[in-house]
Amino acid sequence: METNSFVLKGDVCYNISKDLFDLRPLGYVVCVNGHSAGVYDNGSLPEQYTALPLIDCGHQLIVPGLNDIHVHAPQYGFRGIAMDLELLDWLNTYTFPEEKRYAELAYAENGYSIFAEDLQHSFTTRAVIFATMHVPATELLMDKLEATGLKTYVGKVNMDRNSPDYLTDGSAEQSLSATRKWLSEVESKHYVNTFPILTPRFTPTCSDELMKGLGEIKAELGLPVQSHLSENLSEIDWVKGLCPWSTCYGQTYEHFGLLGSARTIMAHCNYSTNEEIEILKKTDTYVAHCPQSNAFLSSGIAPIRRYLQEGMNVGLGTDVAGGASINMFRAVADAVACSKLRWRCVDQNLAPLTIQEAFYLATIGGGSFFGRVGSFAKGFDFDALVLDDSGIRSPRELNIAQRLERFCYLADEGGKLTAKYVAGRQIQL
């Protein structure tokens, strides 16, 4: 019998649509060879699964794993600092000097050990991650993440203009050569959990020649892409000056083949125009909604309700260190809060997100970037969290949906992660 075939029993909650939870008090979630074989009511476990090991979690919550589709590993060391700056000042004052230090493998060893260990012990089961421009440090990060058992994509960052000399490739050719070297070395390591993703930092730091070359690598190797889009008004104006041939920011990626054909994530999209939205839709690009960093860096509030109405791919990102925490439950809560501010202060035609919708973004919404991930429906990869909420005290009797909602807001107030599974394998906490 496979070691990743078993049954979890507890109070089950997961999305069956953007708007609706499936709730199973003392229900069963069946894992067979790393995939979900379905969810069953208490006392209704099918006979073919009764011989599997049963892990009784009592009345703990059992929910799908959470997927962080935008986070910066080298920024983890200064999270919670400089939250009073706007994006471009923040990059120049804190981010770029910090990322410079990852040229030193000893510093990278320490910083990435902390990041990988904390991510392993967090509520995150899968993540899409920026590293830095440095090939050895990026491979070091991938080695460490591989060992955690989490499923991740990691990108060596490309930058060849408008960056400090200490954090800029000498030319587009040099940046592309380093990227090919990195990809070749990663392929030889035969990772099973950690995969490469092309990572132009954003249009202002990538020349047209570099973007063209990355588009060619993408087409040649079928690799996914991650970057930033329409995060900040000053940034958007900057792109207009750098790329006068473009009609919108999103076109600066589409023009070079960096959208479509393979999965692409664009973080933020706070100010996407109608034209840009159509580009994102036709290329099936993912929007990584980062509500906490959008607030802390004074960037804006993304119109997530509209994106959902348009049928776009949307997930959640913590965007550390623009966001202060890798706690994905906080990202869920912040997504609801920011949507309420947008509804009240910007556009009352776009209703705030419900907790069901925000949790959907953290599970199926971002999880679909990895494949069939984010649900307990049959055939999905078995990613699960077991949550003890008994330490969040209240005199009230709450149903399972209310307990999950409360956990999103109060996870740090007595909530505990007691078990974590990725593709059916238990992660050491």
C-alpha positions in Angstrom: 0.0 0.0 0.0 1.3 3.5 -0.9 2.4 5.5 2.1 0.4 8.5 0.7 -2.9 6.7 0.8 -5.0 7.3 3.9 -8.2 8.9 5.2 -8.5 12.1 7.3 -11.5 12.5 9.5 -12.6 15.8 10.9 -14.7 18.9 10.3 -14.2 19.4 6.5 -14.6 22.7 4.6 -13.7 23.4 1.0 -15.0 25.4 -2.0 -17.2 23.6 -4.5 -17.6 27.0 -6.3 -16.5 30.5 -5.9 -19.5 31.2 -3.8 -20.2 28.0 -1.8 -18.4 25.8 0.8 -19.0 22.1 1.1 -19.2 21.5 4.9 -18.9 18.0 6.4 -19.0 17.7 10.2 -16.8 14.8 11.2 -16.5 13.9 7.5 -13.9 11.8 5.7 -11.4 13.1 3.1 -9.8 10.2 1.2 -6.3 10.3 -0.3 -5.2 7.6 -2.7 -1.7 7.8 -4.2 -1.5 11.5 -3.5 -4.8 12.4 -5.0 -8.2 13.0 -3.5 -10.7 10.2 -3.9 -13.5 12.3 -2.6 -15.2 13.6 0.6 -17.8 11.5 2.5 -20.2 12.2 5.3 -19.7 10.8 8.8 -20.5 7.1 8.8 -20.5 6.9 5.0 -17.0 5.9 4.1 -17.1 3.6 1.1 -16.0 0.0 1.8 -13.1 0.2 -0.6 -11.4 2.8 1.6 -12.1 1.3 5.0 -8.7 -0.6 5.0 -6.8 2.6 4.5 -5.1 4.1 7.6 -7.5 6.4 9.3 -6.2 9.6 10.9 -8.9 10.9 13.3 -8.5 14.7 13.8 -11.5 15.0 16.0 -13.3 18.3 15.5 -10.2 20.0 14.0 -10.8 21.8 10.7 -9.6 20.1 7.5 -9.2 22.5 4.6 -7.3 22.5 1.3 -3.7 23.8 1.3 -3.2 27.5 0.6 -1.3 28.7 -2.5 0.9 31.8 -2.5 1.4 32.8 -6.1 3.6 35.9 -5.5 6.3 36.2 -2.9 9.9 37.5 -2.9 12.3 35.1 -0.9 15.2 37.6 -0.6 13.0 40.2 0.8 11.9 38.0 3.7 14.7 39.3 6.0 13.3 42.8 6.1 9.6 42.1 6.2 7.7 44.5 8.5 10.2 47.3 7.9 9.7 50.5 5.8 6.0 50.1 5.4 5.7 53.9 5.2 7.3 54.2 1.8 5.7 53.9 -1.7 6.8 51.3 -4.2 9.7 53.0 -6.2 11.3 54.6 -3.1 10.9 51.3 -1.2 12.7 49.4 -4.0 15.6 51.8 -4.1 16.0 52.3 -0.4 15.5 48.7 0.9 14.8 46.1 -1.7 17.7 46.5 -4.1 20.4 46.9 -1.4 19.1 43.8 0.3 19.0 41.7 -2.9 22.6 42.8 -3.6 23.7 40.8 -0.5 22.5 37.5 -2.1 25.6 37.7 -4.3 27.3 36.4 -1.1 26.5 32.7 -0.8 27.1 32.8 3.0 24.4 35.5 3.4 22.1 33.7 0.9 22.5 30.5 2.9 21.3 32.1 6.1 18.5 34.2 4.5 17.1 31.4 2.4 17.4 28.8 5.2 15.1 31.1 7.3 12.7 31.6 4.4 12.4 27.9 3.5 12.0 26.8 7.1 9.3 29.4 7.8 7.5 28.6 4.6 7.6 24.9 5.5 6.0 25.6 8.8 3.4 28.1 7.4 -0.1 27.6 6.0 1.3 27.6 2.5 1.5 24.4 0.6 2.5 25.8 -2.8 4.2 29.0 -3.9 5.5 31.0 -6.8 8.7 32.8 -5.8 11.1 35.5 -6.9 14.7 35.0 -6.1 17.4 37.5 -7.3 19.5 37.8 -10.4 22.3 35.7 -8.9 22.4 32.2 -10.3 24.2 30.4 -7.4 21.9 31.9 -4.8 18.8 31.0 -6.8 19.9 27.4 -7.1 20.6 27.4 -3.4 17.1 28.6 -2.7 15.7 25.9 -5.0 17.7 23.2 -3.2 16.3 24.3 0.1 12.7 24.4 -1.1 13.0 21.0 -2.7 13.9 19.6 0.7 10.8 21.0 2.3 8.4 18.9 0.3 6.4 22.0 -0.7 5.6 22.5 -4.4 7.2 25.7 -5.7 8.2 27.6 -8.8 11.3 29.8 -8.4 12.6 32.5 -10.7 16.1 33.9 -11.3 15.3 37.6 -11.8 16.2 39.4 -15.0 17.2 43.1 -14.9 19.4 45.0 -17.4 18.4 48.6 -17.0 17.1 51.3 -14.6 18.6 49.4 -11.6 21.6 50.0 -9.4 24.9 49.0 -11.0 25.4 46.3 -8.4 22.0 44.7 -9.4 22.0 45.0 -13.1 23.2 42.5 -15.7 25.8 44.2 -18.0 23.6 43.6 -21.1 20.6 41.7 -22.3 22.9 39.1 -23.8 24.6 38.6 -20.4 21.2 38.3 -18.6 19.9 35.8 -21.1 23.1 33.8 -21.0 22.9 33.6 -17.2 19.3 32.5 -17.5 20.2 29.7 -19.9 23.0 28.6 -17.6 20.7 28.5 -14.6 18.0 26.5 -16.5 20.6 24.0 -17.7 22.0 23.5 -14.2 18.5 23.2 -12.7 17.5 20.6 -15.3 20.4 18.4 -14.3 19.3 18.4 -10.7 16.1 16.5 -11.5 13.9 18.3 -8.9 10.5 16.7 -8.1 9.0 19.6 -6.1 10.7 22.8 -7.3 10.6 24.1 -10.9 11.9 27.1 -12.8 9.9 30.1 -13.9 11.1 32.9 -16.1 11.2 36.2 -14.2 11.6 39.5 -15.8 11.3 41.8 -12.8 9.1 44.3 -14.5 9.2 46.3 -17.8 11.1 49.3 -16.3 14.1 47.1 -15.5 14.1 45.0 -18.7 15.1 46.3 -22.1 13.2 45.3 -25.2 16.1 43.1 -26.2 15.9 41.2 -22.9 12.2 40.8 -23.1 12.4 39.5 -26.7 15.1 37.0 -25.6 13.0 35.8 -22.7 10.0 35.4 -25.0 12.2 33.2 -27.2 13.3 31.0 -24.2 9.7 30.7 -23.2 8.6 29.6 -26.6 11.6 27.2 -26.9 11.2 25.5 -23.5 7.5 26.0 -22.7 8.3 27.7 -19.4 5.9 29.7 -17.3 6.5 33.4 -16.6 6.0 35.7 -13.6 6.3 39.5 -13.4 4.6 42.7 -12.2 1.9 44.7 -13.9 0.1 48.0 -13.3 0.9 48.0 -9.6 1.6 51.8 -9.1 0.6 54.9 -11.0 4.2 56.2 -11.1 5.3 52.9 -12.5 2.7 53.0 -15.2 3.7 56.5 -16.3 7.3 55.3 -16.3 6.4 52.4 -18.7 4.7 54.8 -21.0 7.9 56.8 -21.4 10.1 53.7 -21.8 7.8 51.9 -24.3 6.1 54.7 -26.4 5.2 52.1 -29.0 2.9 50.3 -26.6 -0.8 51.1 -26.0 -0.9 49.7 -22.5 1.5 48.3 -19.9 0.3 44.7 -20.5 1.2 45.0 -24.2 4.9 45.4 -23.2 4.7 41.7 -22.2 2.4 40.4 -24.8 4.4 42.0 -27.6 7.4 39.7 -26.8 5.4 36.5 -26.3 5.6 36.5 -22.5 1.8 36.0 -22.1 -0.1 33.0 -23.4 1.1 29.6 -24.6 2.3 28.7 -21.1 1.1 29.9 -17.7 1.9 33.4 -16.8 1.4 35.3 -13.5 1.2 39.1 -13.3 1.2 40.5 -9.8 -1.1 43.3 -8.7 -3.0 44.6 -11.8 -4.4 47.5 -9.7 -5.0 49.8 -12.6 -5.5 47.6 -15.6 -7.4 49.3 -18.4 -10.1 47.7 -20.5 -7.5 46.9 -23.2 -5.2 45.4 -20.7 -7.9 43.3 -19.2 -8.8 41.9 -22.6 -5.1 41.0 -23.1 -5.0 39.2 -19.8 -8.3 37.4 -20.6 -7.3 36.2 -24.1 -3.9 34.9 -22.8 -5.4 33.2 -19.7 -2.9 35.2 -17.6 -3.2 34.8 -13.8 -3.6 37.9 -11.7 -1.8 37.6 -8.3 -3.8 39.8 -6.0 -1.6 41.1 -3.2 -3.9 43.1 -0.9 -1.5 43.7 2.0 1.4 45.0 -0.1 -1.0 47.1 -2.2 -2.0 48.9 1.0 1.4 49.1 2.7 3.1 50.5 -0.4 0.2 52.8 -1.2 -0.2 51.2 -4.6 -4.0 50.9 -4.9 -6.8 48.5 -4.7 -7.3 45.9 -7.5 -10.8 45.5 -8.9 -10.9 41.8 -8.0 -14.7 41.6 -8.2 -14.6 42.7 -11.9 -11.8 40.2 -12.6 -14.0 37.4 -11.2 -17.0 38.6 -13.2 -14.9 38.6 -16.3 -13.9 35.0 -15.7 -10.2 35.7 -15.2 -7.7 33.6 -13.4 -7.1 35.2 -10.0 -5.1 33.9 -7.0 -3.6 35.5 -3.9 0.0 36.5 -3.1 1.6 37.7 0.2 4.2 39.7 -1.8 6.6 39.7 1.1 8.2 42.1 1.9 5.8 44.5 0.3 3.4 42.5 2.5 4.6 42.0 6.0 3.6 38.3 6.5 3.6 35.0 4.7 0.4 34.0 6.6 -2.0 33.2 3.7 -5.0 33.4 6.1 -4.1 37.0 6.6 -4.0 37.4 2.8 -7.6 36.0 2.7 -8.8 38.4 5.3 -7.0 41.4 3.7 -8.6 40.5 0.3 -12.0 40.9 1.9 -11.0 44.1 3.7 -9.5 45.8 0.6 -12.5 44.8 -1.5 -14.8 46.6 1.0 -12.6 49.7 0.9 -12.8 49.7 -2.9 -16.6 49.3 -2.8 -17.0 52.1 -0.3 -14.4 54.5 -1.6 -13.9 53.8 -5.3 -16.7 51.9 -7.1 -20.0 50.9 -5.4 -20.9 48.9 -8.5 -18.4 46.3 -7.5 -19.6 44.4 -4.4 -17.0 43.4 -1.7 -15.7 39.8 -1.7 -17.3 37.2 0.5 -15.2 34.9 2.7 -16.1 32.1 0.3 -14.7 34.0 -2.6 -11.5 35.1 -0.8 -10.8 31.5 0.3 -11.5 30.3 -3.2 -8.7 32.7 -4.4 -6.3 31.1 -1.9 -7.2 27.6 -2.8 -8.5 26.8 -6.3 -7.9 30.2 -7.7 -4.1 30.2 -7.3 -3.9 26.4 -7.0 -5.0 25.9 -10.6 -1.7 27.5 -11.7 -0.2 24.2 -10.5 -2.8 21.9 -12.1 -5.7 20.3 -10.3 -5.0 21.8 -7.0 -7.0 23.6 -4.3 -10.0 21.3 -3.8 -10.9 17.9 -2.2 -13.0 17.0 -5.3 -12.0 13.7 -6.9 -8.9 13.7 -8.9 -7.3 16.8 -7.3 -3.9 16.7 -5.8 -4.3 16.0 -2.1 -3.1 19.2 -0.4 -4.6 19.7 3.0 -4.2 21.6 6.3 -5.4 20.3 9.7 -6.3 23.3 11.9 -6.9 23.4 15.6 -9.0 26.4 16.4 -9.9 25.4 20.0 -7.5 28.0 21.3 -9.5 30.8 19.7 -12.0 31.2 22.6 -15.6 32.2 22.4 -18.8 31.5 24.3 -20.7 31.0 21.1 -21.4 27.8 19.2 -20.1 28.2 15.7 -20.7 26.2 12.6 -17.8 25.0 10.4 -18.0 27.9 7.9 -17.9 30.4 10.8 -15.0 28.7 12.4 -13.0 28.8 9.1 -13.9 32.5 8.6 -12.8 33.2 12.2 -9.5 31.4 11.6 -8.8 33.6 8.6 -9.0 36.7 10.9 -7.6 35.2 14.1 -5.2 32.5 13.1 -2.5 34.1 15.2 -4.8 34.3 18.2 -4.8 30.7 19.4 -5.0 28.9 16.0 -2.6 26.0 15.3 -1.5 24.1 12.3 -1.3 20.5 13.4 -0.7 18.7 10.1 0.0 19.6 6.5 0.0 17.5 3.4 1.2 18.2 -0.2 0.3 15.8 -2.9 -0.5 13.3 -0.1 2.9 13.5 1.6 2.9 14.9 5.1 5.2 17.9 5.6 7.3 17.9 8.8 6.2 20.8 11.0 
